């Protein structure tokens, strides 16, 4: 059976992944307790490369990454 992980917070943007978006994403992650997760949804087609690298450098865990039916990408990140 697949475990369903519910996000403790969610953030969606149609902006390209840039410094400001990553800074805001970092502030949302900082507000979480260790073990909590954030759902991040973006329309940036390059997010599949950018977000996993960002997650790894901050020593978070990328729990899920999928492309949604509308083409946006969804990431579930655990602090």
N, CA, C and O atoms as CSV, one atom per row, in Angstrom:
chain,resi,resn,atom,element,x,y,z
A,1,UNK,N,N,0.845,-1.174,0.000
A,1,UNK,CA,C,0.000,0.000,0.000
A,1,UNK,C,C,0.895,1.244,0.000
A,1,UNK,O,O,1.889,1.301,0.724
A,2,UNK,N,N,0.538,2.223,-0.806
A,2,UNK,CA,C,1.286,3.472,-0.885
A,2,UNK,C,C,0.830,4.424,0.211
A,2,UNK,O,O,-0.365,4.644,0.410
A,3,UNK,N,N,1.802,4.980,0.913
A,3,UNK,CA,C,1.491,5.940,1.968
A,3,UNK,C,C,1.198,7.300,1.338
A,3,UNK,O,O,1.968,7.780,0.506
A,4,UNK,N,N,0.099,7.911,1.729
A,4,UNK,CA,C,-0.235,9.248,1.254
A,4,UNK,C,C,0.327,10.252,2.249
A,4,UNK,O,O,0.001,10.222,3.436
A,5,UNK,N,N,1.170,11.133,1.752
A,5,UNK,CA,C,1.793,12.144,2.604
A,5,UNK,C,C,1.079,13.465,2.377
A,5,UNK,O,O,1.016,13.957,1.250
A,6,UNK,N,N,0.556,14.022,3.412
A,6,UNK,CA,C,-0.142,15.304,3.331
A,6,UNK,C,C,0.827,16.430,3.663
A,6,UNK,O,O,1.592,16.350,4.624
A,7,UNK,N,N,0.780,17.467,2.861
A,7,UNK,CA,C,1.648,18.626,3.092
A,7,UNK,C,C,1.123,19.443,4.268
A,7,UNK,O,O,-0.084,19.583,4.459
A,8,UNK,N,N,2.048,19.972,5.043
A,8,UNK,CA,C,1.696,20.850,6.157
A,8,UNK,C,C,1.521,22.290,5.697
A,8,UNK,O,O,0.917,23.103,6.397
A,9,UNK,N,N,2.053,22.607,4.515
A,9,UNK,CA,C,1.951,23.946,3.930
A,9,UNK,C,C,1.990,23.778,2.418
A,9,UNK,O,O,2.447,22.749,1.920
A,10,UNK,N,N,1.520,24.769,1.690
A,10,UNK,CA,C,1.512,24.704,0.234
A,10,UNK,C,C,1.804,26.078,-0.341
A,10,UNK,O,O,1.393,27.100,0.209
A,11,UNK,N,N,2.520,26.088,-1.454
A,11,UNK,CA,C,2.904,27.331,-2.121
A,11,UNK,C,C,2.902,27.064,-3.617
A,11,UNK,O,O,3.523,26.106,-4.077
A,12,UNK,N,N,2.213,27.899,-4.378
A,12,UNK,CA,C,2.159,27.758,-5.831
A,12,UNK,C,C,2.519,29.085,-6.482
A,12,UNK,O,O,2.192,30.153,-5.965
A,13,UNK,N,N,3.199,29.003,-7.628
A,13,UNK,CA,C,3.581,30.208,-8.355
A,13,UNK,C,C,3.612,29.938,-9.851
A,13,UNK,O,O,3.878,28.819,-10.291
A,14,UNK,N,N,3.338,30.973,-10.619
A,14,UNK,CA,C,3.478,30.907,-12.069
A,14,UNK,C,C,4.743,31.618,-12.522
A,14,UNK,O,O,4.984,31.745,-13.723
A,15,UNK,N,N,5.551,32.081,-11.579
A,15,UNK,CA,C,6.799,32.771,-11.899
A,15,UNK,C,C,7.904,31.769,-12.199
A,15,UNK,O,O,7.846,30.620,-11.762
A,16,UNK,N,N,8.919,32.214,-12.954
A,16,UNK,CA,C,10.111,31.401,-13.140
A,16,UNK,C,C,10.803,31.250,-11.795
A,16,UNK,O,O,10.715,32.127,-10.936
A,17,UNK,N,N,11.494,30.127,-11.621
A,17,UNK,CA,C,12.257,29.916,-10.399
A,17,UNK,C,C,13.441,30.878,-10.437
A,17,UNK,O,O,14.340,30.740,-11.267
A,18,UNK,N,N,13.431,31.843,-9.539
A,18,UNK,CA,C,14.471,32.862,-9.476
A,18,UNK,C,C,14.821,33.079,-8.008
A,18,UNK,O,O,14.270,32.423,-7.124
A,19,UNK,N,N,15.733,33.998,-7.760
A,19,UNK,CA,C,16.178,34.254,-6.389
A,19,UNK,C,C,15.002,34.568,-5.469
A,19,UNK,O,O,14.928,34.038,-4.360
A,20,UNK,N,N,14.087,35.420,-5.913
A,20,UNK,CA,C,12.973,35.825,-5.057
A,20,UNK,C,C,12.063,34.644,-4.714
A,20,UNK,O,O,11.619,34.506,-3.575
A,21,UNK,N,N,11.791,33.799,-5.702
A,21,UNK,CA,C,10.941,32.630,-5.456
A,21,UNK,C,C,11.632,31.670,-4.489
A,21,UNK,O,O,10.997,31.143,-3.576
A,22,UNK,N,N,12.933,31.444,-4.690
A,22,UNK,CA,C,13.670,30.549,-3.796
A,22,UNK,C,C,13.770,31.121,-2.387
A,22,UNK,O,O,13.725,30.376,-1.408
A,23,UNK,N,N,13.905,32.434,-2.282
A,23,UNK,CA,C,13.944,33.075,-0.968
A,23,UNK,C,C,12.605,32.893,-0.247
A,23,UNK,O,O,12.571,32.591,0.946
A,24,UNK,N,N,11.513,33.077,-0.975
A,24,UNK,CA,C,10.194,32.890,-0.377
A,24,UNK,C,C,9.979,31.422,0.001
A,24,UNK,O,O,9.434,31.120,1.063
A,25,UNK,N,N,10.409,30.519,-0.874
A,25,UNK,CA,C,10.309,29.094,-0.590
A,25,UNK,C,C,11.105,28.745,0.671
A,25,UNK,O,O,10.643,27.972,1.509
A,26,UNK,N,N,12.296,29.319,0.796
A,26,UNK,CA,C,13.131,29.090,1.982
A,26,UNK,C,C,12.441,29.602,3.245
A,26,UNK,O,O,12.516,28.963,4.295
A,27,UNK,N,N,11.771,30.748,3.151
A,27,UNK,CA,C,11.086,31.291,4.330
A,27,UNK,C,C,9.907,30.405,4.728
A,27,UNK,O,O,9.623,30.247,5.916
A,28,UNK,N,N,9.223,29.831,3.748
A,28,UNK,CA,C,8.121,28.913,4.054
A,28,UNK,C,C,8.647,27.643,4.717
A,28,UNK,O,O,8.036,27.128,5.653
A,29,UNK,N,N,9.787,27.139,4.229
A,29,UNK,CA,C,10.397,25.949,4.823
A,29,UNK,C,C,10.875,26.247,6.241
A,29,UNK,O,O,10.760,25.398,7.125
A,30,UNK,N,N,11.407,27.442,6.465
A,30,UNK,CA,C,11.912,27.815,7.790
A,30,UNK,C,C,10.796,27.826,8.831
A,30,UNK,O,O,11.047,27.584,10.012
A,31,UNK,N,N,9.582,28.101,8.406
A,31,UNK,CA,C,8.450,28.151,9.328
A,31,UNK,C,C,7.969,26.758,9.747
A,31,UNK,O,O,7.204,26.623,10.702
A,32,UNK,N,N,8.416,25.734,9.034
A,32,UNK,CA,C,8.006,24.365,9.347
A,32,UNK,C,C,8.889,23.762,10.434
A,32,UNK,O,O,10.042,24.156,10.612
A,33,UNK,N,N,8.327,22.806,11.147
A,33,UNK,CA,C,9.099,22.028,12.118
A,33,UNK,C,C,9.774,20.872,11.379
A,33,UNK,O,O,9.303,20.447,10.324
A,34,UNK,N,N,10.858,20.374,11.924
A,34,UNK,CA,C,11.533,19.218,11.348
A,34,UNK,C,C,10.534,18.079,11.182
A,34,UNK,O,O,9.784,17.757,12.103
A,35,UNK,N,N,10.535,17.476,9.999
A,35,UNK,CA,C,9.617,16.383,9.698
A,35,UNK,C,C,8.361,16.819,8.973
A,35,UNK,O,O,7.667,15.987,8.390
A,36,UNK,N,N,8.052,18.116,8.996
A,36,UNK,CA,C,6.885,18.610,8.271
A,36,UNK,C,C,7.245,18.791,6.796
A,36,UNK,O,O,8.420,18.822,6.432
A,37,UNK,N,N,6.221,18.910,5.959
A,37,UNK,CA,C,6.467,19.007,4.523
A,37,UNK,C,C,5.708,20.166,3.889
A,37,UNK,O,O,4.691,20.637,4.398
A,38,UNK,N,N,6.243,20.601,2.762
A,38,UNK,CA,C,5.673,21.696,1.987
A,38,UNK,C,C,5.420,21.204,0.574
A,38,UNK,O,O,6.283,20.575,-0.038
A,39,UNK,N,N,4.234,21.493,0.058
A,39,UNK,CA,C,3.908,21.215,-1.334
A,39,UNK,C,C,4.212,22.479,-2.128
A,39,UNK,O,O,3.714,23.556,-1.802
A,40,UNK,N,N,5.025,22.348,-3.164
A,40,UNK,CA,C,5.388,23.480,-4.011
A,40,UNK,C,C,4.967,23.154,-5.432
A,40,UNK,O,O,5.358,22.125,-5.984
A,41,UNK,N,N,4.158,24.045,-6.029
A,41,UNK,CA,C,3.669,23.850,-7.391
A,41,UNK,C,C,4.119,25.030,-8.232
A,41,UNK,O,O,3.963,26.186,-7.838
A,42,UNK,N,N,4.684,24.726,-9.404
A,42,UNK,CA,C,5.200,25.780,-10.267
A,42,UNK,C,C,4.953,25.457,-11.735
A,42,UNK,O,O,4.877,24.293,-12.128
A,43,UNK,N,N,4.832,26.507,-12.529
A,43,UNK,CA,C,4.679,26.336,-13.971
A,43,UNK,C,C,6.015,26.455,-14.706
A,43,UNK,O,O,6.056,26.318,-15.929
A,44,UNK,N,N,7.101,26.706,-13.984
A,44,UNK,CA,C,8.422,26.841,-14.604
A,44,UNK,C,C,8.869,25.481,-15.146
A,44,UNK,O,O,9.040,24.541,-14.370
A,45,UNK,N,N,9.061,25.360,-16.469
A,45,UNK,CA,C,9.452,24.071,-17.040
A,45,UNK,C,C,10.840,23.605,-16.599
A,45,UNK,O,O,11.153,22.420,-16.713
A,46,UNK,N,N,11.672,24.510,-16.102
A,46,UNK,CA,C,13.017,24.143,-15.659
A,46,UNK,C,C,13.065,23.758,-14.177
A,46,UNK,O,O,14.133,23.445,-13.651
A,47,UNK,N,N,11.935,23.780,-13.521
A,47,UNK,CA,C,11.888,23.469,-12.085
A,47,UNK,C,C,12.352,22.049,-11.790
A,47,UNK,O,O,12.889,21.787,-10.714
A,48,UNK,N,N,12.153,21.135,-12.725
A,48,UNK,CA,C,12.574,19.753,-12.531
A,48,UNK,C,C,14.068,19.614,-12.316
A,48,UNK,O,O,14.520,18.646,-11.705
A,49,UNK,N,N,14.837,20.568,-12.808
A,49,UNK,CA,C,16.282,20.592,-12.581
A,49,UNK,C,C,16.634,21.458,-11.375
A,49,UNK,O,O,17.507,21.103,-10.583
A,50,UNK,N,N,15.958,22.586,-11.241
A,50,UNK,CA,C,16.319,23.571,-10.216
A,50,UNK,C,C,15.924,23.161,-8.797
A,50,UNK,O,O,16.728,23.278,-7.871
A,51,UNK,N,N,14.713,22.692,-8.625
A,51,UNK,CA,C,14.213,22.414,-7.273
A,51,UNK,C,C,14.930,21.234,-6.612
A,51,UNK,O,O,15.306,21.352,-5.445
A,52,UNK,N,N,15.139,20.107,-7.289
A,52,UNK,CA,C,15.890,19.028,-6.627
A,52,UNK,C,C,17.286,19.459,-6.169
A,52,UNK,O,O,17.742,19.041,-5.104
A,53,UNK,N,N,17.958,20.281,-6.954
A,53,UNK,CA,C,19.276,20.786,-6.565
A,53,UNK,C,C,19.159,21.679,-5.342
A,53,UNK,O,O,19.954,21.566,-4.409
A,54,UNK,N,N,18.173,22.566,-5.344
A,54,UNK,CA,C,17.948,23.460,-4.204
A,54,UNK,C,C,17.661,22.655,-2.945
A,54,UNK,O,O,18.210,22.944,-1.882
A,55,UNK,N,N,16.801,21.648,-3.061
A,55,UNK,CA,C,16.436,20.797,-1.923
A,55,UNK,C,C,17.674,20.090,-1.368
A,55,UNK,O,O,17.881,20.048,-0.156
A,56,UNK,N,N,18.488,19.539,-2.258
A,56,UNK,CA,C,19.679,18.804,-1.829
A,56,UNK,C,C,20.685,19.709,-1.118
A,56,UNK,O,O,21.261,19.316,-0.104
A,57,UNK,N,N,20.900,20.908,-1.640
A,57,UNK,CA,C,21.890,21.797,-1.024
A,57,UNK,C,C,21.453,22.264,0.362
A,57,UNK,O,O,22.291,22.629,1.187
A,58,UNK,N,N,20.159,22.253,0.620
A,58,UNK,CA,C,19.656,22.665,1.931
A,58,UNK,C,C,19.404,21.485,2.860
A,58,UNK,O,O,18.924,21.645,3.982
A,59,UNK,N,N,19.737,20.302,2.366
A,59,UNK,CA,C,19.607,19.056,3.135
A,59,UNK,C,C,18.172,18.770,3.565
A,59,UNK,O,O,17.930,18.233,4.646
A,60,UNK,N,N,17.221,19.138,2.699
A,60,UNK,CA,C,15.836,18.733,2.874
A,60,UNK,C,C,15.658,17.418,2.113
A,60,UNK,O,O,16.603,16.930,1.494
A,61,UNK,N,N,14.467,16.849,2.155
A,61,UNK,CA,C,14.179,15.612,1.429
A,61,UNK,C,C,13.096,15.872,0.387
A,61,UNK,O,O,12.044,16.427,0.702
A,62,UNK,N,N,13.356,15.472,-0.842
A,62,UNK,CA,C,12.358,15.568,-1.903
A,62,UNK,C,C,11.561,14.265,-1.885
A,62,UNK,O,O,12.050,13.224,-2.323
A,63,UNK,N,N,10.339,14.333,-1.379
A,63,UNK,CA,C,9.511,13.144,-1.214
A,63,UNK,C,C,8.788,12.763,-2.491
A,63,UNK,O,O,8.633,11.579,-2.792
A,64,UNK,N,N,8.347,13.758,-3.240
A,64,UNK,CA,C,7.601,13.508,-4.477
A,64,UNK,C,C,7.910,14.596,-5.486
A,64,UNK,O,O,8.165,15.746,-5.129
A,65,UNK,N,N,7.882,14.210,-6.756
A,65,UNK,CA,C,7.977,15.158,-7.870
A,65,UNK,C,C,7.135,14.580,-8.987
A,65,UNK,O,O,7.363,13.456,-9.433
A,66,UNK,N,N,6.157,15.355,-9.437
A,66,UNK,CA,C,5.286,14.876,-10.504
A,66,UNK,C,C,4.859,16.034,-11.387
A,66,UNK,O,O,4.870,17.193,-10.973
A,67,UNK,N,N,4.484,15.696,-12.608
A,67,UNK,CA,C,3.906,16.677,-13.519
A,67,UNK,C,C,2.393,16.529,-13.439
A,67,UNK,O,O,1.854,15.438,-13.621
A,68,UNK,N,N,1.724,17.626,-13.166
A,68,UNK,CA,C,0.269,17.634,-13.040
A,68,UNK,C,C,-0.384,17.636,-14.421
A,68,UNK,O,O,0.279,17.961,-15.406
A,69,UNK,N,N,-1.667,17.282,-14.515
A,69,UNK,CA,C,-2.356,17.257,-15.810
A,69,UNK,C,C,-2.305,18.589,-16.571
A,69,UNK,O,O,-2.345,18.600,-17.801
A,70,UNK,N,N,-2.216,19.711,-15.845
A,70,UNK,CA,C,-2.166,21.020,-16.510
A,70,UNK,C,C,-0.742,21.424,-16.916
A,70,UNK,O,O,-0.533,22.526,-17.422
A,71,UNK,N,N,0.242,20.527,-16.694
A,71,UNK,CA,C,1.618,20.796,-17.103
A,71,UNK,C,C,2.501,21.381,-16.017
A,71,UNK,O,O,3.725,21.402,-16.153
A,72,UNK,N,N,1.887,21.859,-14.932
A,72,UNK,CA,C,2.703,22.377,-13.831
A,72,UNK,C,C,3.395,21.217,-13.123
A,72,UNK,O,O,2.980,20.063,-13.233
A,73,UNK,N,N,4.458,21.550,-12.395
A,73,UNK,CA,C,5.179,20.533,-11.646
A,73,UNK,C,C,4.888,20.691,-10.161
A,73,UNK,O,O,4.782,21.801,-9.641
A,74,UNK,N,N,4.762,19.552,-9.497
A,74,UNK,CA,C,4.461,19.519,-8.063
A,74,UNK,C,C,5.605,18.825,-7.339
A,74,UNK,O,O,6.059,17.753,-7.739
A,75,UNK,N,N,6.059,19.461,-6.266
A,75,UNK,CA,C,7.130,18.917,-5.436
A,75,UNK,C,C,6.625,18.832,-4.005
A,75,UNK,O,O,5.948,19.741,-3.523
A,76,UNK,N,N,6.950,17.752,-3.335
A,76,UNK,CA,C,6.659,17.622,-1.914
A,76,UNK,C,C,8.007,17.527,-1.216
A,76,UNK,O,O,8.767,16.583,-1.429
A,77,UNK,N,N,8.294,18.524,-0.373
A,77,UNK,CA,C,9.610,18.675,0.249
A,77,UNK,C,C,9.455,18.549,1.762
A,77,UNK,O,O,8.620,19.218,2.370
A,78,UNK,N,N,10.272,17.682,2.360
A,78,UNK,CA,C,10.238,17.519,3.820
A,78,UNK,C,C,11.427,18.234,4.445
A,78,UNK,O,O,12.559,18.135,3.973
A,79,UNK,N,N,11.134,18.957,5.523
A,79,UNK,CA,C,12.197,19.647,6.267
A,79,UNK,C,C,12.900,18.654,7.176
A,79,UNK,O,O,13.830,19.025,7.893
